[in-house]
């Protein structure tokens, strides 16, 4: 099935074992539930609204500033990167990290081995004028050639061929993931944002839930989700279940799960639009406090002032102006649990974004983008 892009630019759209590709036939089936943390716009807007409408500005600034964790991506990557295209557009890599420690252990049901994986990755391309954007989701199970990379601790990791995309994060963290994305796409990532699993659930609850409509029943014991077809206001736990489910809809693949994530993000953006300056200062602070605790950013975004300025520049992008697609892939005929990049079609995506143009429908037509499209609407 395909996730066709719209004619205008807009925000898009396991096994953690890595290893070389091997050949075998079948359809993609998964067991381990992924997590979704790609809540960039919520964090920006919540922080921005608080600073604009809150009181006690000095305390608020230092409190929230102290919450934000940063990674110096530029220093780790050095100069061997794609050239920044100076056409008024911006590219942001958004990751959802799957930590196996602390609160995330309870939510994820995993063992506390202290490790972390990147279960969700999205390239956010904000077009010149900041009125429209495209989001390209990168399936975590895509087999890629990971380049040599140096992490933020200065440790260099050798290149590897035919490994899962999310192996870059477990190997070298944010820096190696950015390096891998830039290698795949040829696009320079201007910013990096990572959203934590546990913070996502709390943030949804503090927003008062997110409204979605399901066109089919969704029942997945593994993600503890049971929704009848119809209108729902999801709390944090249900929202996590929705964006984690892969067995409740479609073919049980990571690609179908991405379709649900993309639909949920649009619903979330609509919900955030209702958080205005008339909201109580206490609620605004709670939202911003949770949001800033949940994010890790690159150094350039690592302050309340920077996040607020960035948020203000993006508030004009509505869900209607978001074009969400999945990086063109096909099932690996060698392995039913993996996908591989459809290079010719993927190049259409990267070329369009490099030139700040709409992603053509031909780029995603006929690719393996899952079977859950239309199951959830905002």
SVG drawing of the C-alpha trace seen along z (x, -y; Angstrom):
<svg xmlns="http://www.w3.org/2000/svg" viewBox="-18 -38 55 56">
<polyline fill="none" stroke="black" stroke-width="0.4" points="0.0,0.0 1.2,-3.5 1.1,-6.7 0.9,-9.3 2.0,-12.8 -0.2,-15.8 0.6,-18.1 1.5,-20.9 4.2,-20.7 3.0,-20.1 4.3,-18.2 4.4,-14.7 4.3,-11.9 12.8,6.2 13.9,7.4 16.6,4.9 19.1,7.4 21.2,6.0 23.2,8.0 23.9,8.5 21.2,9.0 20.2,12.5 17.7,13.9 14.4,15.5 10.8,14.8 7.8,13.7 5.8,10.8 7.0,8.6 5.8,9.6 7.0,8.2 6.9,9.1 8.5,6.3 6.3,3.2 7.9,0.0 7.5,-3.4 6.6,-6.7 8.0,-10.0 7.9,-12.3 6.1,-15.1 8.2,-18.0 5.5,-20.6 3.9,-20.0 7.1,-20.7 7.8,-23.9 4.3,-25.3 3.9,-24.4 7.2,-26.2 6.4,-29.1 2.9,-29.7 4.2,-29.6 6.9,-32.2 4.5,-34.4 1.6,-34.2 3.1,-33.1 4.2,-35.1 7.3,-34.9 9.4,-35.0 12.8,-34.8 11.9,-31.6 10.1,-30.1 13.1,-30.7 15.7,-29.1 13.4,-26.2 12.6,-25.3 16.1,-26.0 17.5,-23.5 15.1,-20.8 16.4,-20.8 19.1,-18.2 21.4,-19.0 23.8,-17.2 26.5,-19.0 25.9,-17.3 28.0,-19.8 31.1,-19.2 30.7,-15.4 30.1,-15.4 32.7,-18.0 32.8,-19.3 32.3,-16.1 28.6,-16.7 26.2,-17.7 26.3,-21.4 23.6,-23.6 21.2,-24.7 20.5,-28.4 17.0,-28.7 15.0,-29.5 14.1,-25.9 15.1,-23.8 15.5,-20.1 14.9,-18.7 15.6,-15.1 13.1,-14.0 13.7,-10.8 11.7,-8.8 14.0,-7.0 13.2,-3.7 15.1,-3.7 15.0,-0.5 15.6,-2.2 13.7,-4.1 10.1,-5.0 10.4,-3.7 11.1,-0.2 7.6,-0.2 5.9,-1.6 7.8,0.6 7.7,3.8 11.3,4.4 14.3,5.3 16.3,2.5 19.5,3.0 20.2,-0.8 20.2,-0.6 18.2,-2.8 17.0,-2.5 15.5,-4.8 12.1,-3.4 10.8,-6.4 12.6,-8.7 11.2,-11.5 12.8,-14.1 10.9,-17.3 11.3,-19.6 10.0,-23.1 9.5,-25.0 10.6,-28.6 8.1,-31.0 7.3,-28.4 3.7,-27.9 4.0,-24.3 6.2,-21.3 6.8,-17.7 7.6,-14.8 9.4,-11.7 9.2,-8.7 12.2,-6.3 11.2,-2.8 13.3,-1.5 13.8,1.9 15.2,0.5 18.5,2.1 21.1,-0.5 24.9,-1.0 25.9,-2.9 28.9,-5.2 31.8,-5.5 30.7,-8.0 32.0,-9.6 29.6,-9.9 29.4,-12.8 31.9,-11.1 34.6,-11.1 34.4,-7.4 34.6,-6.5 32.5,-3.6 33.4,-1.6 31.1,-1.6 28.7,1.3 26.8,2.7 23.3,4.1 22.3,3.2 19.0,2.0 18.6,-1.8 17.9,-2.1 21.2,-0.3 22.9,-3.6 21.3,-5.0 22.2,-2.0 25.8,-2.1 26.6,-5.8 23.5,-7.7 22.2,-10.9 25.4,-11.8 25.6,-8.5 21.9,-8.6 22.2,-12.1 25.3,-10.9 23.4,-7.9 20.4,-10.0 22.6,-12.6 24.3,-9.7 21.1,-8.2 19.4,-11.4 22.2,-13.7 20.4,-16.4 22.0,-18.3 20.0,-18.2 19.9,-21.7 18.5,-20.6 18.0,-17.4 15.2,-16.7 14.6,-13.6 11.4,-13.0 11.3,-10.6 8.9,-7.7 7.7,-8.4 7.3,-12.2 5.0,-11.5 2.3,-9.8 2.4,-12.6 2.2,-15.3 -0.8,-13.9 -2.6,-13.6 -1.8,-17.3 -3.1,-18.3 -6.4,-16.7 -6.1,-13.9 -6.1,-13.9 -9.2,-13.3 -9.1,-10.8 -11.6,-8.8 -11.0,-5.2 -12.7,-3.8 -12.2,-0.2 -12.0,1.6 -8.4,1.7 -7.5,4.5 -3.9,5.3 -3.2,7.1 0.5,6.4 0.0,2.6 -3.0,2.9 -5.2,1.1 -8.9,1.8 -10.8,-0.8 -14.1,-0.4 -14.6,-2.2 -15.7,-5.8 -14.6,-9.0 -12.3,-8.8 -10.4,-11.1 -7.2,-9.2 -5.4,-9.6 -1.7,-9.2 -1.7,-5.5 -4.1,-4.9 -2.1,-7.3 1.0,-5.2 -0.9,-2.1 -2.1,-3.6 1.3,-4.7 2.9,-1.4 0.4,1.0 1.4,3.1 -0.8,6.1 -4.1,4.4 -4.3,3.1 -3.0,3.9 -0.4,6.6 1.3,6.3 4.3,4.4 6.3,1.4 5.1,-0.3 1.4,-0.1 2.4,-1.4 4.0,-4.5 0.6,-5.3 -1.0,-5.4 1.7,-7.6 1.4,-10.1 -2.4,-10.3 -1.9,-10.8 0.6,-13.6 -2.0,-15.5 -4.6,-15.0 -2.0,-16.2 -1.2,-19.3 -4.9,-20.2 -5.2,-19.6 -2.2,-21.9 -3.9,-24.7 -6.5,-24.8 -3.9,-25.5 -4.1,-29.3 -3.1,-32.2 -6.4,-32.0 -5.3,-28.7 -4.4,-29.0 -0.8,-29.9 -0.5,-26.7 -1.5,-24.5 0.8,-26.3 3.7,-25.8 2.9,-22.1 2.8,-21.6 6.0,-23.4 7.7,-21.8 6.8,-18.3 7.7,-19.2 11.1,-20.5 11.9,-17.5 10.9,-15.2 13.2,-16.6 16.8,-16.4 18.0,-18.9 21.0,-19.9 23.0,-22.7 21.5,-25.4 18.0,-24.6 19.1,-23.9 17.5,-26.9 14.0,-28.1 14.6,-31.2 15.8,-29.2 12.9,-26.7 10.4,-29.5 11.8,-31.4 11.7,-28.2 8.1,-27.5 6.9,-30.9 8.3,-30.4 6.3,-27.2 2.9,-28.1 1.6,-29.0 1.9,-25.4 -1.5,-23.7 -2.2,-20.0 -3.8,-20.7 -0.4,-21.9 1.5,-18.8 2.4,-16.3 3.3,-13.0 5.0,-10.2 7.2,-7.2 10.6,-6.9 10.1,-4.7 11.0,-1.2 10.2,2.4 10.1,5.6 13.5,7.3 13.0,10.4 15.8,11.9 14.2,11.4 10.5,11.0 11.4,8.9 13.2,6.2 12.7,3.5 15.2,2.0 15.3,-1.5 13.7,-1.9 16.6,-4.1 15.2,-5.6 12.0,-6.7 13.7,-7.8 15.9,-10.0 12.8,-11.8 12.0,-12.6 15.5,-13.9 15.8,-15.9 12.4,-17.6 13.3,-18.5 16.8,-19.8 15.2,-22.1 12.4,-23.1 9.8,-21.6 6.7,-19.4 7.4,-15.7 6.0,-14.2 3.3,-11.6 5.4,-9.3 8.0,-9.1 5.8,-7.0 3.3,-5.4 3.6,-1.6 5.9,-1.3 5.5,0.8 4.1,-1.8 1.8,0.4 -1.9,1.2 -3.2,-1.0 -3.9,-4.1 -7.3,-5.6 -7.8,-3.5 -7.3,-6.7 -8.3,-10.2 -7.9,-13.4"/>
</svg>
